[in-house]
């Protein structure tokens, strides 16, 4: 909280609790004659590093205006800008859950080469897009990029690079916050040191370096630890020090037992996150079938107007027995709706993006927890005959 010169500020947006302004390239909340820091102003274009030949040490990013066949040239970010937001270049998001720590989960539905072909197939239909939840680090992850697995001639590092090149966007990994505050099934293998070790391990994968981290269970962290603004700043600065370029926090308040619509945002990130992911829990047996948590989405925008986007994704982690007797929303979507109802639900969900200020994360391959793709409740969009529908919706509503 600092004094400021009114003549130096530029008003961006007025909200209920004050005014969002910029001063010297920084974002602030102005209230009662004081400035409260929110983060860096993203008025300049984001630059990313692209490798035209290999993915040995750097990540590659592709803008939405660049065709898949064209070579791309980007400006390398120097180490002095490691704390600036580096957001995905594409506005399209899908979910593919392929790894839990070093274990490959997409089998037996997709071998490694088959999954790569699926990613390439989607890119051929919709262009560049981002993949969320491709890997989840939890418990004592011990991420090892040199891990090998069946049906892939290289290691984990080379597979991630191939997937990243195939989708043309970013791979956004899950870093499970449950381990940070010891709300998990990992026994005594928990605490901040274990969490930051997992996060650091993910940065060893070339395709993830300098990218976005999805902070799973961010809301549960708040419920457990009630962190101060100083605690939050220290947390994100530690992550930035590891090389992470931007963040997506997961907020699901009101999803379980809360009617599905959510309440007010209670877990601010004070300007460090570029996106907030809001889970979709409410799967109904009547149209429109998929009900986003609109109250929470609206509250998130009201309290964090600097965000690049609020994502809506069918939940696959939190227990969801309140709805239809299923344990997970994705399980109810997979097993409780007919193919026609699934298509209608996806269509209504996608069509509501512009008017309701959210961006859909389209489910492509979703497994439950650490189970592989043979587990109950797995959603495979291609196997269900829904992939062409998803591709059409992405082209229509997310181009």
C-alpha positions in Angstrom: 0.0 0.0 0.0 1.6 3.2 -1.1 0.9 6.9 -1.7 0.7 8.0 -5.3 0.5 10.9 -7.7 -2.9 11.1 -9.3 -1.4 12.6 -12.5 0.7 9.4 -13.1 -2.2 7.0 -13.1 -4.1 5.7 -16.1 -7.7 4.4 -15.3 -8.4 1.0 -16.8 -11.7 -0.1 -15.2 -14.0 0.9 -12.3 -15.2 -1.8 -10.1 -17.3 -1.9 -6.9 -14.4 -1.7 -4.5 -12.3 0.9 -6.3 -10.6 1.6 -9.7 -8.1 -0.5 -11.6 -5.3 1.8 -12.8 -1.8 1.5 -14.2 1.2 3.4 -12.9 4.6 3.0 -14.5 3.5 -0.2 -16.2 2.1 -1.8 -13.1 -1.5 -2.7 -12.2 -3.0 -1.3 -9.0 -6.3 -1.1 -7.2 -7.0 2.5 -6.3 -9.1 2.9 -3.1 -9.2 5.6 -0.4 -6.2 7.5 -2.0 -3.9 4.5 -1.9 -2.6 2.1 -4.5 -2.8 -1.7 -3.8 -0.5 -3.7 -6.1 -2.1 -6.2 -8.4 0.7 -7.2 -10.7 2.3 -6.2 -14.0 0.3 -4.5 -16.7 0.1 -6.6 -19.8 -0.1 -3.7 -22.2 2.9 -5.0 -24.3 2.7 -8.1 -26.4 3.9 -11.3 -24.8 6.9 -12.9 -26.4 7.8 -16.5 -26.3 10.7 -18.6 -27.4 10.4 -20.8 -30.4 12.7 -23.6 -31.5 12.5 -24.4 -35.2 14.5 -27.6 -35.1 14.4 -29.2 -31.6 13.0 -28.9 -28.1 16.2 -29.6 -26.2 16.1 -26.7 -23.8 13.4 -24.3 -24.7 9.6 -24.2 -25.2 8.0 -23.1 -28.4 4.8 -21.0 -28.6 2.7 -20.3 -31.7 0.4 -17.4 -32.2 -3.2 -18.0 -33.3 -2.5 -16.1 -36.5 0.3 -18.5 -37.6 -0.6 -21.5 -39.8 0.6 -24.9 -38.8 2.8 -25.2 -41.8 4.5 -21.8 -41.4 7.7 -21.4 -39.5 7.5 -19.0 -36.6 9.8 -16.5 -35.2 9.5 -15.1 -31.7 11.7 -13.0 -29.5 13.5 -14.8 -26.7 12.7 -13.7 -23.2 15.7 -12.8 -21.2 16.1 -14.0 -17.6 15.4 -10.5 -16.4 11.8 -10.8 -17.4 11.1 -14.1 -15.6 8.4 -12.6 -13.4 6.3 -11.3 -16.3 3.1 -13.1 -17.3 3.6 -15.5 -20.2 0.2 -16.6 -21.3 -0.9 -19.2 -23.8 -0.8 -17.9 -27.4 -4.0 -19.7 -28.4 -7.4 -19.1 -26.9 -8.6 -22.7 -27.4 -8.3 -25.2 -24.6 -8.9 -28.9 -24.3 -8.3 -31.5 -21.6 -6.3 -34.6 -22.1 -5.1 -36.5 -18.9 -2.1 -38.5 -20.0 0.3 -38.7 -17.0 0.2 -39.0 -13.3 3.8 -38.2 -12.2 5.9 -40.4 -14.4 3.1 -42.9 -15.2 1.4 -42.9 -18.6 -2.4 -43.1 -18.1 -3.9 -42.9 -21.6 -3.4 -46.6 -22.2 -5.1 -48.9 -23.1 -7.3 -46.6 -25.2 -4.3 -44.8 -26.7 -0.7 -45.8 -27.1 1.8 -43.0 -27.0 1.9 -42.8 -30.8 -1.9 -43.0 -31.1 -2.3 -40.2 -28.6 0.2 -38.1 -30.6 -1.9 -38.9 -33.8 -5.0 -37.7 -31.9 -3.4 -34.4 -31.0 -2.3 -34.0 -34.6 -5.8 -34.8 -35.9 -7.4 -32.1 -33.7 -4.8 -29.6 -34.8 -5.6 -30.4 -38.4 -9.2 -29.5 -37.7 -9.0 -26.5 -35.5 -5.5 -25.1 -35.6 -3.4 -24.2 -32.5 -4.8 -25.0 -29.1 -3.7 -25.6 -25.5 -3.8 -28.9 -23.5 -4.7 -28.7 -19.8 -4.1 -31.4 -17.2 -1.8 -33.4 -19.5 0.4 -34.3 -16.5 -0.4 -34.1 -12.8 2.3 -33.9 -10.2 1.2 -35.1 -6.7 2.6 -36.8 -3.6 6.3 -37.3 -4.1 6.3 -37.0 -7.9 10.1 -37.3 -8.6 9.5 -36.2 -12.2 12.1 -37.7 -14.4 12.1 -36.5 -18.0 14.3 -39.4 -19.1 11.5 -41.9 -18.2 10.7 -44.3 -21.0 7.4 -46.0 -21.7 6.0 -48.5 -24.2 5.3 -47.6 -27.8 7.5 -44.5 -27.7 11.1 -44.7 -29.1 12.3 -41.7 -26.9 11.7 -40.6 -23.4 9.1 -38.5 -21.6 10.9 -35.3 -22.5 10.8 -36.0 -26.2 7.2 -37.1 -26.1 6.1 -33.9 -24.4 8.0 -31.9 -27.0 6.3 -33.8 -29.8 2.8 -33.3 -28.2 3.6 -29.5 -27.8 4.6 -29.2 -31.4 1.6 -31.2 -32.6 -1.0 -29.0 -30.7 0.8 -25.7 -31.6 -0.1 -24.2 -28.3 0.9 -24.9 -24.7 0.8 -27.9 -22.3 -0.5 -26.7 -19.0 0.4 -29.2 -16.2 -1.4 -29.7 -12.8 0.7 -29.0 -9.7 -1.5 -30.5 -6.9 -1.7 -28.0 -4.0 -3.1 -30.7 -1.7 0.4 -31.8 -0.9 1.3 -28.2 0.1 -1.0 -28.2 3.1 -1.1 -32.0 3.6 -4.7 -32.6 2.5 -4.0 -35.8 0.5 -3.6 -39.5 0.6 0.2 -39.3 0.6 0.9 -39.9 4.2 3.7 -37.8 5.6 4.9 -37.0 2.2 3.6 -33.5 2.2 4.4 -29.9 3.0 5.6 -26.9 1.0 9.0 -28.4 0.3 7.5 -31.4 -1.4 5.1 -29.2 -3.4 7.9 -26.9 -4.6 10.0 -30.0 -5.4 7.2 -31.3 -7.6 6.8 -27.9 -9.3 10.5 -27.7 -9.9 10.5 -31.2 -11.3 8.0 -30.3 -14.0 10.2 -27.5 -15.1 12.8 -30.1 -16.1 10.5 -31.1 -19.0 11.6 -28.9 -21.9 8.1 -28.4 -23.3 6.9 -27.0 -19.9 9.8 -24.6 -19.2 8.7 -21.0 -18.7 5.0 -21.9 -19.2 1.8 -21.9 -17.2 1.2 -23.9 -14.0 -2.3 -25.0 -13.1 -2.7 -24.8 -9.3 -5.1 -27.6 -8.5 -6.9 -27.2 -5.2 -6.1 -23.5 -4.9 -9.4 -23.0 -3.1 -8.8 -25.8 -0.7 -5.4 -24.2 0.2 -7.3 -21.1 1.2 -9.8 -23.1 3.3 -7.0 -24.9 5.1 -4.4 -22.2 5.6 -6.2 -18.9 5.2 -3.1 -17.3 3.7 -2.3 -13.6 3.9 -1.5 -11.4 0.9 2.1 -11.6 1.9 1.9 -15.4 2.0 0.4 -15.4 -1.5 3.1 -13.1 -2.8 5.9 -15.3 -1.4 4.2 -18.4 -2.9 4.1 -17.0 -6.4 7.5 -15.4 -6.2 8.9 -18.8 -5.3 7.2 -20.4 -8.3 8.5 -17.6 -10.6 11.9 -18.2 -9.2 11.7 -21.8 -10.5 11.0 -20.5 -14.0 7.2 -20.6 -14.2 5.9 -17.8 -16.5 2.2 -17.6 -15.6 -0.4 -19.3 -13.5 -4.0 -20.7 -13.5 -5.7 -21.1 -10.2 -8.5 -23.6 -9.6 -11.5 -22.3 -7.7 -14.5 -24.6 -7.2 -16.3 -23.0 -4.2 -20.0 -24.0 -4.2 -19.5 -27.0 -6.6 -20.0 -29.8 -4.1 -23.2 -29.5 -2.1 -23.5 -25.9 -3.2 -26.1 -26.2 -5.9 -23.5 -26.2 -8.6 -23.7 -22.5 -9.3 -20.9 -21.3 -6.9 -20.7 -18.3 -4.7 -18.4 -15.3 -4.4 -14.7 -15.5 -5.1 -12.9 -16.0 -1.8 -9.4 -17.0 -3.0 -7.7 -14.0 -4.7 -4.4 -14.3 -6.3 -3.5 -10.6 -6.1 -2.7 -10.3 -9.8 -0.3 -13.2 -10.2 -2.7 -15.5 -12.1 -3.6 -15.0 -15.8 -6.5 -17.5 -15.7 -8.9 -19.0 -13.1 -10.3 -22.4 -13.8 -13.9 -22.9 -12.4 -15.1 -26.5 -12.3 -18.5 -27.5 -13.7 -20.2 -29.9 -11.4 -23.9 -29.6 -12.3 -24.8 -32.2 -14.9 -28.6 -32.4 -15.4 -30.9 -34.9 -17.1 -32.7 -32.1 -18.9 -31.6 -29.4 -21.3 -29.2 -27.6 -21.3 -27.5 -30.5 -19.3 -24.3 -28.7 -18.5 -24.7 -25.9 -16.0 -21.5 -23.7 -15.4 -21.0 -22.0 -12.0 -22.1 -18.7 -13.3 -22.2 -16.9 -9.9 -18.6 -17.8 -9.3 -17.6 -16.9 -12.8 -19.2 -13.5 -12.5 -17.7 -12.9 -9.1 -14.2 -13.9 -10.3 -14.4 -11.3 -13.1 -15.7 -8.6 -10.7 -12.8 -9.2 -8.2 -10.0 -9.9 -10.7 -10.7 -7.9 -13.9 -7.1 -8.2 -15.0 -7.5 -11.9 -15.8 -7.0 -13.1 -19.4 -9.8 -15.5 -19.0 -12.0 -17.6 -16.7 -12.2 -21.3 -17.9 -15.1 -23.6 -17.4 -14.2 -27.3 -17.2 -16.2 -30.4 -16.3 -14.8 -31.5 -13.0 -12.9 -34.8 -12.6 -11.2 -34.4 -9.3 -13.7 -33.4 -6.6 -16.3 -35.9 -5.4 -19.6 -35.1 -6.9 -22.1 -37.5 -5.3 -24.6 -34.7 -4.8 -25.5 -35.0 -8.5 -27.2 -38.1 -9.8 -25.4 -40.4 -7.4 -22.1 -40.2 -9.4 -18.8 -39.6 -7.7 -17.5 -37.2 -10.4 -19.2 -34.8 -12.8 -17.3 -36.2 -15.7 -18.5 -39.7 -14.7 -22.1 -38.5 -14.7 -21.5 -36.8 -18.1 -20.0 -40.0 -19.5 -22.4 -42.6 -18.0 -25.6 -40.6 -17.2 -26.3 -38.8 -20.5 -27.0 -40.3 -23.9 -24.8 -39.4 -26.8 -27.5 -37.0 -28.1 -27.7 -35.4 -24.7 -23.9 -35.1 -24.5 -23.8 -33.3 -27.8 -26.6 -31.0 -26.9 -25.0 -30.2 -23.6 -21.6 -29.5 -25.2 -23.2 -27.3 -27.8 -25.2 -25.2 -25.2 -22.1 -24.9 -23.0 -20.0 -23.7 -25.9 -22.6 -21.3 -27.2 -22.9 -19.6 -23.8 -19.2 -18.5 -23.7 -19.4 -15.0 -25.2 -22.6 -13.9 -23.3 -21.5 -15.4 -20.0 -17.8 -14.5 -20.0 -16.2 -18.0 -19.7 -14.0 -20.1 -22.0 -14.8 -23.8 -22.3 -12.1 -26.4 -21.7 -13.4 -29.1 -24.1 -13.0 -32.7 -22.6 -11.1 -35.0 -25.0 -9.6 -37.7 -22.8 -10.4 -37.5 -19.1 -9.5 -40.2 -16.6 -10.3 -40.1 -12.9 -7.6 -39.3 -10.4 -4.6 -41.6 -11.0 -6.5 -44.3 -12.8 -5.6 -45.2 -16.4 -8.0 -45.0 -19.3 -9.5 -48.4 -18.5 -11.0 -47.0 -15.3 -14.7 -46.4 -14.7 -15.9 -43.0 -15.8 -13.2 -42.4 -18.4 -14.4 -40.0 -21.1 -12.9 -40.5 -24.6 -14.4 -38.0 -27.0 -13.2 -39.8 -30.1 -14.4 -43.2 -28.9 -17.8 -41.7 -28.0 -18.2 -40.2 -31.4 -18.1 -36.6 -30.0 -14.7 -35.4 -31.3 -16.1 -33.9 -34.5 -18.7 -32.1 -32.5 -16.0 -30.6 -30.2 -13.9 -29.6 -33.2 -16.8 -27.9 -34.8 -17.7 -26.0 -31.6 -14.1 -24.9 -31.2 -14.1 -23.5 -34.7 -17.4 -21.8 -34.3 -17.0 -20.3 -30.8 -13.2 -20.2 -30.1 -11.6 -19.2 -33.3 
